[in-house]
Amino acid sequence: MDVPKGHLAVYVGENKKKRAVVPLSYLKHPSFQDLLSRVEEEFGFNHSIGGLTIP
């Protein structure tokens, strides 16, 4: 599945990952930045799936 210009794919879940396509503008939102910081602290960003993964 292609990701439209101006969006990014985010995979959510541990065993059964679901893919969400979100606008890049979310990266500027304080709540999304907080979520990404918490995920990085707990899990890091080194995932073999090739996209941003939030367990």
Distance bins in CASP14 RR format, pairs under 12 A and 6 or more apart:
PFRMAT RR
TARGET T0000
AUTHOR 0000-0000-0000
RMODE 2
METHOD distances of the structure
MODEL  1
1 7 0 0 0 0 0 1 0 0 0 0 0
1 9 0 0 0 0 1 0 0 0 0 0 0
1 11 0 0 0 0 0 1 0 0 0 0 0
1 19 1 0 0 1 0 0 0 0 0 0 0
1 20 0 0 0 0 0 1 0 0 0 0 0
1 21 0 0 0 0 1 0 0 0 0 0 0
2 9 0 0 0 0 1 0 0 0 0 0 0
2 19 0 0 0 0 0 1 0 0 0 0 0
2 21 0 0 0 0 1 0 0 0 0 0 0
3 9 1 0 1 0 0 0 0 0 0 0 0
3 10 0 0 0 0 0 1 0 0 0 0 0
3 11 0 0 0 0 0 1 0 0 0 0 0
3 19 0 0 0 0 1 0 0 0 0 0 0
3 20 0 0 0 0 0 1 0 0 0 0 0
3 21 1 0 1 0 0 0 0 0 0 0 0
3 22 0 0 0 0 1 0 0 0 0 0 0
3 23 0 0 0 0 0 1 0 0 0 0 0
3 24 0 0 0 0 0 1 0 0 0 0 0
3 51 0 0 0 0 1 0 0 0 0 0 0
3 52 0 0 0 0 0 1 0 0 0 0 0
4 21 1 0 0 1 0 0 0 0 0 0 0
4 22 0 0 0 0 0 1 0 0 0 0 0
4 23 0 0 0 0 1 0 0 0 0 0 0
4 24 0 0 0 0 0 1 0 0 0 0 0
5 21 0 0 0 0 0 1 0 0 0 0 0
5 23 0 0 0 0 0 1 0 0 0 0 0
5 24 0 0 0 0 1 0 0 0 0 0 0
6 21 0 0 0 0 1 0 0 0 0 0 0
6 22 0 0 0 0 1 0 0 0 0 0 0
6 23 1 0 0 1 0 0 0 0 0 0 0
6 24 1 0 1 0 0 0 0 0 0 0 0
6 25 0 0 0 0 1 0 0 0 0 0 0
6 26 0 0 0 0 0 1 0 0 0 0 0
6 27 0 0 0 0 0 1 0 0 0 0 0
7 19 0 0 0 0 0 1 0 0 0 0 0
7 20 0 0 0 0 1 0 0 0 0 0 0
7 21 1 0 1 0 0 0 0 0 0 0 0
7 22 1 0 0 1 0 0 0 0 0 0 0
7 23 1 0 1 0 0 0 0 0 0 0 0
7 24 1 0 0 1 0 0 0 0 0 0 0
7 25 0 0 0 0 1 0 0 0 0 0 0
7 26 0 0 0 0 1 0 0 0 0 0 0
7 27 0 0 0 0 0 1 0 0 0 0 0
7 52 0 0 0 0 0 1 0 0 0 0 0
8 19 0 0 0 0 0 1 0 0 0 0 0
8 20 0 0 0 0 1 0 0 0 0 0 0
8 21 1 0 0 1 0 0 0 0 0 0 0
8 22 1 0 0 1 0 0 0 0 0 0 0
8 23 0 0 0 0 1 0 0 0 0 0 0
8 24 1 0 0 1 0 0 0 0 0 0 0
8 25 0 0 0 0 0 1 0 0 0 0 0
8 26 0 0 0 0 1 0 0 0 0 0 0
8 27 1 0 0 1 0 0 0 0 0 0 0
8 32 0 0 0 0 0 1 0 0 0 0 0
8 36 0 0 0 0 0 1 0 0 0 0 0
8 50 0 0 0 0 0 1 0 0 0 0 0
8 51 0 0 0 0 1 0 0 0 0 0 0
8 52 1 0 0 1 0 0 0 0 0 0 0
8 53 0 0 0 0 0 1 0 0 0 0 0
9 17 0 0 0 0 0 1 0 0 0 0 0
9 18 0 0 0 0 0 1 0 0 0 0 0
9 19 1 0 1 0 0 0 0 0 0 0 0
9 20 1 0 0 1 0 0 0 0 0 0 0
9 21 1 0 1 0 0 0 0 0 0 0 0
9 22 0 0 0 0 1 0 0 0 0 0 0
9 23 0 0 0 0 0 1 0 0 0 0 0
9 24 0 0 0 0 0 1 0 0 0 0 0
9 47 0 0 0 0 0 1 0 0 0 0 0
9 49 0 0 0 0 1 0 0 0 0 0 0
9 50 0 0 0 0 1 0 0 0 0 0 0
9 51 1 0 1 0 0 0 0 0 0 0 0
9 52 1 0 0 1 0 0 0 0 0 0 0
9 53 0 0 0 0 1 0 0 0 0 0 0
9 54 0 0 0 0 0 1 0 0 0 0 0
10 17 0 0 0 0 1 0 0 0 0 0 0
10 18 0 0 0 0 1 0 0 0 0 0 0
10 19 1 0 0 1 0 0 0 0 0 0 0
10 20 1 0 1 0 0 0 0 0 0 0 0
10 21 1 0 0 1 0 0 0 0 0 0 0
10 22 1 0 1 0 0 0 0 0 0 0 0
10 23 0 0 0 0 0 1 0 0 0 0 0
10 24 0 0 0 0 0 1 0 0 0 0 0
10 26 0 0 0 0 1 0 0 0 0 0 0
10 27 0 0 0 0 0 1 0 0 0 0 0
10 32 0 0 0 0 1 0 0 0 0 0 0
10 35 0 0 0 0 1 0 0 0 0 0 0
10 36 0 0 0 0 1 0 0 0 0 0 0
10 39 0 0 0 0 0 1 0 0 0 0 0
10 45 0 0 0 0 0 1 0 0 0 0 0
10 47 0 0 0 0 0 1 0 0 0 0 0
10 49 0 0 0 0 0 1 0 0 0 0 0
10 50 0 0 0 0 0 1 0 0 0 0 0
10 51 1 0 0 1 0 0 0 0 0 0 0
10 52 1 0 1 0 0 0 0 0 0 0 0
10 53 1 0 0 1 0 0 0 0 0 0 0
10 54 1 0 0 1 0 0 0 0 0 0 0
10 55 0 0 0 0 0 1 0 0 0 0 0
11 17 1 0 1 0 0 0 0 0 0 0 0
11 18 1 0 0 1 0 0 0 0 0 0 0
11 19 1 0 1 0 0 0 0 0 0 0 0
11 20 1 0 0 1 0 0 0 0 0 0 0
11 21 0 0 0 0 0 1 0 0 0 0 0
11 22 0 0 0 0 0 1 0 0 0 0 0
11 39 0 0 0 0 0 1 0 0 0 0 0
11 43 0 0 0 0 0 1 0 0 0 0 0
11 45 0 0 0 0 0 1 0 0 0 0 0
11 47 1 0 0 1 0 0 0 0 0 0 0
11 48 0 0 0 0 0 1 0 0 0 0 0
11 49 1 0 1 0 0 0 0 0 0 0 0
11 50 0 0 0 0 1 0 0 0 0 0 0
11 51 1 0 0 1 0 0 0 0 0 0 0
11 52 1 0 0 1 0 0 0 0 0 0 0
11 53 1 0 1 0 0 0 0 0 0 0 0
11 54 1 0 0 1 0 0 0 0 0 0 0
11 55 0 0 0 0 1 0 0 0 0 0 0
12 18 1 0 1 0 0 0 0 0 0 0 0
12 19 1 0 0 1 0 0 0 0 0 0 0
12 20 1 0 0 1 0 0 0 0 0 0 0
12 21 0 0 0 0 0 1 0 0 0 0 0
12 22 0 0 0 0 0 1 0 0 0 0 0
12 35 0 0 0 0 0 1 0 0 0 0 0
12 39 0 0 0 0 0 1 0 0 0 0 0
12 43 0 0 0 0 0 1 0 0 0 0 0
12 47 0 0 0 0 0 1 0 0 0 0 0
12 49 0 0 0 0 0 1 0 0 0 0 0
12 51 0 0 0 0 0 1 0 0 0 0 0
12 52 0 0 0 0 1 0 0 0 0 0 0
12 53 1 0 0 1 0 0 0 0 0 0 0
12 54 1 0 1 0 0 0 0 0 0 0 0
12 55 0 0 0 0 1 0 0 0 0 0 0
13 19 0 0 0 0 0 1 0 0 0 0 0
13 20 0 0 0 0 0 1 0 0 0 0 0
13 39 0 0 0 0 0 1 0 0 0 0 0
13 43 0 0 0 0 0 1 0 0 0 0 0
13 47 0 0 0 0 0 1 0 0 0 0 0
13 49 0 0 0 0 0 1 0 0 0 0 0
13 52 0 0 0 0 0 1 0 0 0 0 0
13 53 1 0 0 1 0 0 0 0 0 0 0
13 54 1 0 0 1 0 0 0 0 0 0 0
13 55 1 0 1 0 0 0 0 0 0 0 0
14 43 0 0 0 0 1 0 0 0 0 0 0
14 47 0 0 0 0 0 1 0 0 0 0 0
14 49 0 0 0 0 0 1 0 0 0 0 0
14 53 0 0 0 0 1 0 0 0 0 0 0
14 54 0 0 0 0 1 0 0 0 0 0 0
14 55 1 0 1 0 0 0 0 0 0 0 0
15 55 0 0 0 0 1 0 0 0 0 0 0
16 55 0 0 0 0 0 1 0 0 0 0 0
17 47 0 0 0 0 1 0 0 0 0 0 0
17 48 0 0 0 0 0 1 0 0 0 0 0
17 49 1 0 0 1 0 0 0 0 0 0 0
17 50 0 0 0 0 0 1 0 0 0 0 0
17 51 0 0 0 0 1 0 0 0 0 0 0
17 52 0 0 0 0 0 1 0 0 0 0 0
17 53 1 0 0 1 0 0 0 0 0 0 0
17 54 0 0 0 0 1 0 0 0 0 0 0
17 55 0 0 0 0 1 0 0 0 0 0 0
18 49 0 0 0 0 0 1 0 0 0 0 0
18 53 0 0 0 0 0 1 0 0 0 0 0
18 54 0 0 0 0 0 1 0 0 0 0 0
18 55 0 0 0 0 0 1 0 0 0 0 0
19 49 0 0 0 0 1 0 0 0 0 0 0
19 50 0 0 0 0 0 1 0 0 0 0 0
19 51 0 0 0 0 1 0 0 0 0 0 0
19 52 0 0 0 0 0 1 0 0 0 0 0
19 53 0 0 0 0 1 0 0 0 0 0 0
19 54 0 0 0 0 0 1 0 0 0 0 0
20 26 0 0 0 0 0 1 0 0 0 0 0
20 32 0 0 0 0 0 1 0 0 0 0 0
20 51 0 0 0 0 0 1 0 0 0 0 0
20 52 0 0 0 0 1 0 0 0 0 0 0
20 53 0 0 0 0 0 1 0 0 0 0 0
20 54 0 0 0 0 1 0 0 0 0 0 0
21 51 0 0 0 0 0 1 0 0 0 0 0
21 52 0 0 0 0 0 1 0 0 0 0 0
22 28 0 0 0 0 0 1 0 0 0 0 0
22 29 0 0 0 0 1 0 0 0 0 0 0
22 32 0 0 0 0 1 0 0 0 0 0 0
22 35 0 0 0 0 0 1 0 0 0 0 0
22 36 0 0 0 0 0 1 0 0 0 0 0
22 52 0 0 0 0 1 0 0 0 0 0 0
22 54 0 0 0 0 0 1 0 0 0 0 0
23 29 0 0 0 0 1 0 0 0 0 0 0
23 32 0 0 0 0 0 1 0 0 0 0 0
24 32 0 0 0 0 0 1 0 0 0 0 0
24 52 0 0 0 0 0 1 0 0 0 0 0
25 32 0 0 0 0 1 0 0 0 0 0 0
26 32 1 0 1 0 0 0 0 0 0 0 0
26 33 0 0 0 0 1 0 0 0 0 0 0
26 34 0 0 0 0 0 1 0 0 0 0 0
26 35 0 0 0 0 1 0 0 0 0 0 0
26 36 0 0 0 0 1 0 0 0 0 0 0
26 52 0 0 0 0 0 1 0 0 0 0 0
27 33 1 0 0 1 0 0 0 0 0 0 0
27 34 0 0 0 0 0 1 0 0 0 0 0
27 35 0 0 0 0 0 1 0 0 0 0 0
27 36 0 0 0 0 1 0 0 0 0 0 0
27 52 0 0 0 0 0 1 0 0 0 0 0
28 36 0 0 0 0 0 1 0 0 0 0 0
29 35 0 0 0 0 1 0 0 0 0 0 0
29 36 0 0 0 0 0 1 0 0 0 0 0
30 36 0 0 0 0 0 1 0 0 0 0 0
30 37 0 0 0 0 0 1 0 0 0 0 0
31 37 0 0 0 0 0 1 0 0 0 0 0
31 38 0 0 0 0 0 1 0 0 0 0 0
32 38 0 0 0 0 0 1 0 0 0 0 0
32 39 0 0 0 0 0 1 0 0 0 0 0
32 52 0 0 0 0 0 1 0 0 0 0 0
32 54 0 0 0 0 0 1 0 0 0 0 0
33 39 0 0 0 0 0 1 0 0 0 0 0
33 40 0 0 0 0 0 1 0 0 0 0 0
34 40 0 0 0 0 0 1 0 0 0 0 0
34 41 0 0 0 0 0 1 0 0 0 0 0
35 41 0 0 0 0 0 1 0 0 0 0 0
35 42 0 0 0 0 0 1 0 0 0 0 0
35 43 0 0 0 0 0 1 0 0 0 0 0
35 52 0 0 0 0 0 1 0 0 0 0 0
35 54 1 0 0 1 0 0 0 0 0 0 0
35 55 0 0 0 0 0 1 0 0 0 0 0
36 42 0 0 0 0 0 1 0 0 0 0 0
36 43 0 0 0 0 0 1 0 0 0 0 0
36 44 0 0 0 0 0 1 0 0 0 0 0
36 45 0 0 0 0 1 0 0 0 0 0 0
36 52 0 0 0 0 1 0 0 0 0 0 0
36 53 0 0 0 0 0 1 0 0 0 0 0
36 54 0 0 0 0 1 0 0 0 0 0 0
37 43 0 0 0 0 0 1 0 0 0 0 0
37 44 0 0 0 0 0 1 0 0 0 0 0
37 45 0 0 0 0 0 1 0 0 0 0 0
37 54 0 0 0 0 0 1 0 0 0 0 0
38 44 0 0 0 0 0 1 0 0 0 0 0
38 54 0 0 0 0 1 0 0 0 0 0 0
38 55 0 0 0 0 0 1 0 0 0 0 0
39 45 1 0 0 1 0 0 0 0 0 0 0
39 46 0 0 0 0 0 1 0 0 0 0 0
39 47 0 0 0 0 0 1 0 0 0 0 0
39 52 0 0 0 0 1 0 0 0 0 0 0
39 53 0 0 0 0 1 0 0 0 0 0 0
39 54 1 0 1 0 0 0 0 0 0 0 0
39 55 1 0 0 1 0 0 0 0 0 0 0
40 46 0 0 0 0 0 1 0 0 0 0 0
40 47 0 0 0 0 0 1 0 0 0 0 0
40 52 0 0 0 0 0 1 0 0 0 0 0
40 53 0 0 0 0 0 1 0 0 0 0 0
40 54 0 0 0 0 0 1 0 0 0 0 0
40 55 0 0 0 0 0 1 0 0 0 0 0
42 54 0 0 0 0 0 1 0 0 0 0 0
42 55 0 0 0 0 1 0 0 0 0 0 0
43 52 0 0 0 0 0 1 0 0 0 0 0
43 53 1 0 0 1 0 0 0 0 0 0 0
43 54 1 0 0 1 0 0 0 0 0 0 0
43 55 1 0 1 0 0 0 0 0 0 0 0
44 52 0 0 0 0 0 1 0 0 0 0 0
44 53 0 0 0 0 1 0 0 0 0 0 0
44 54 0 0 0 0 0 1 0 0 0 0 0
44 55 0 0 0 0 1 0 0 0 0 0 0
45 51 0 0 0 0 1 0 0 0 0 0 0
45 52 1 0 0 1 0 0 0 0 0 0 0
45 53 1 0 0 1 0 0 0 0 0 0 0
45 54 0 0 0 0 1 0 0 0 0 0 0
45 55 0 0 0 0 0 1 0 0 0 0 0
46 52 0 0 0 0 0 1 0 0 0 0 0
46 53 0 0 0 0 1 0 0 0 0 0 0
47 53 1 0 1 0 0 0 0 0 0 0 0
47 54 0 0 0 0 1 0 0 0 0 0 0
47 55 0 0 0 0 1 0 0 0 0 0 0
49 55 0 0 0 0 0 1 0 0 0 0 0
END
